[in-house]
Amino acid sequence: MSTSATGAPAQQGAPLLDVRDLVVYHGQLRALSGVSLRVFPGEVYAIIGANGAGKSTLLRTIAGLHHPTEGSIVYDGADVTGMRPEKRATAGISMVPENRRLFPSLTLEENLRVGATFARSGPWTIERVYDVFPWMRDRRRQRTAQLSGGEQQSVAIGRALVANPRVLLLDELSLGLAPVIVQRIYEMMPQILSSGVTVLLVEQDVSQALRVATRLHCLLEGHTTLEGPPASFTAEQVEAGYFGMGEQAASAGSKPEGSEA
Amino acid sequence: MGWVNAIIQGILTGGLYALFACGLSLMFGVMKVVNLAHGDLAVVAAYIGIGVITVTKVPFLWSVPIVVVIMAVLGYVLQRSLLQAAISRGELTTLIVTFGLSIVIENALLQFFTANNRGIGVGSSLISASFSLGSGLQIAWLNVVIFLLAVVVLLSLQFFLSASKYGRLIRAVSDDREAAQLAGADYRHVFGIAAALAFSTVALAGIAYGMTTVISPTSGTDTILLFAFAAVVIGGLGSLWGTLIGGIILGVAQQIGAQINISYELLAGYIVFLAVLVIRPQGITGRRTQS
C-alpha cells in the first residue's frame, strides 16, 4: 500500500536507516535491550519516552558515540556499526546533540563553518541557514555563549544542516526551552524536510512529537513499547507505552517488525 | 644604570621563555596534556640542529626549517601514537607517560651525546654582536633577534588559530571533542596537527636556547621545562600572549634578583612564580583561552 490508513507516508522501498536488536550498556546498566527501528526516506521518525528510557542512548549509538554490545546499524545499505562517528557524519548522518553543544569560544559563524568543513555537497550552505534564520546574519560575529537558549538551538540545527546530511538526528530539541520557542523551532521542520532530509528525533515532549511525527516509537526502560504511525494509537495507548502501565494494551498498535508487511 | 639594564635584559630573556612556554601552553590548552617531556624535546631539537649542521654542512639558517619540519613530524607521530594512547586512558596517564618519555629521552641523549655541554655553531658574528644604549647598556643582538622571533611565533600562532580552517578545528575540538566529531572532524588528526604546531615552537625554543648558552642532556628538565611552567603559570594557562607576559615577568624578576645578588637569580624568579600562584592562581591574563 502506498499510504497507510492515516495518511502518513508508507514505509516502503529501502530503509535509509535499519537498526536491528541494539543492546547498549553504560557500564553495568543495560540502557537498551534489543531495540529495532527502520527509518525510510522522507520520514519524521519520533522516539518518545520518559527520562532514562534510553532515547538519547539510542540516538547517540546511531551517531557512533556509543558502541552496542549486540545488534547492528545499517545506513543506506551499508553496515556502519563499527564506523567512527566522524565517518558517519561525513557519510550523511548528522546529529544535533542534547544541550546544543555549540563551541563556546567560537563565533556563531565559526560554529557554522566547522559544520560545513566536512560537508557533503547539497542544498544547505551557511547563506541558506542565514536565509532561514535572518537574525543570525547580524550576530554572526558574536560568541555563541551570548545567545539565548532558543537561538543556540537554531545555530546547532544550522551547524548540522550545513553538513548536508541525509539523516538528521535531533536529540531533545525542546530541552530547557520555553514552549513558544520550541514551537518556533519546530515550525522550520517543513523547510528541513523539503530539502530532502530525513529526520529522526528524540523528544520528551510527547505532544510536540505527535504534532510533527509521521512515525512514532516509544521506549520504556530500554525496550520498545509502541511502534507505528501516530494516528494508529489512542492517547491511552501512548500513555501506557510511555509510563509502562498495561503494556499489553499497547501491542494492539503494532510491533517493530512486520507491521506494514 | 644597573637596574635599567636588568629590566631590559629581563624583558629580552622573557622572549626566550615565551618560546619555551607557548608549546607547553598549546598542548595543554588543546589536548589537556601536561607534557613533562617538553623541555627534553627542545633539547632534542637543539641536538638535531647540531647534527644537521655537522652532517650536512648546511649554513645555520638553513638548518632551522629542517629541524622545525623534523620536530613537527615527530610531534604528529608522537601524538597519534603514544600520547593518543595515553589520552584515551585518562588524564593522569598522560602525566606518567610524558614523565617516562622525559626520562627515556634524557638517558638516550646521555648515551649518544655524553654529558658534555654543547652549543649550536652559528658563526660567531651574531652570537657575540651587541650594540650600546648609552652608558654601560650593552644589548646583545642575539637576544633582540630571539625576542622578535618569539613575537613573530606568537603572532603566527594566533593568526593560524583564528583564521585558518585547522585553527578553527583546533579551537572547536578543544571546546567540545564530541561535538566536533559529530561535525565530521577526526579529533585525533586535529590533535596531531596541534601537536605538530606545538613541536615546531619547541624546535625554535631548543635552537634559540642552544644559541644563547650551551646545552646538555639534562638542560631540558633543569631549565627549559621549569621556566616554561613558571611562564605559563604567571601568564595564565592556555593564553598565548599570557606566555609572553609571563616570560617577561619571569625574566625581569630573575635579572632583578641577580642585580641584588647573583645567587638570587633563580630564587627571585620562583618567588614571583609562587606569589602569582597564591595571589592570582589563574595567571595575569586570567582567562582559560584567548584566541
Interface residues (C-beta under 8 A of the other chain):
Chain A: A63 G64 L65 R84 P85 E86 A89 T90 S94 M95 P97 R101 L102 F103 P104 S105 L106 E110 N111 R113 V114 G115 T117 F118 A119 R159 A160 A163
Chain B: K165 R168 L169 R171 A172 S174 D175 D176 E178 A179 A180 Q181 L182 A183 G184 A185 D186 Y187 T289 S291
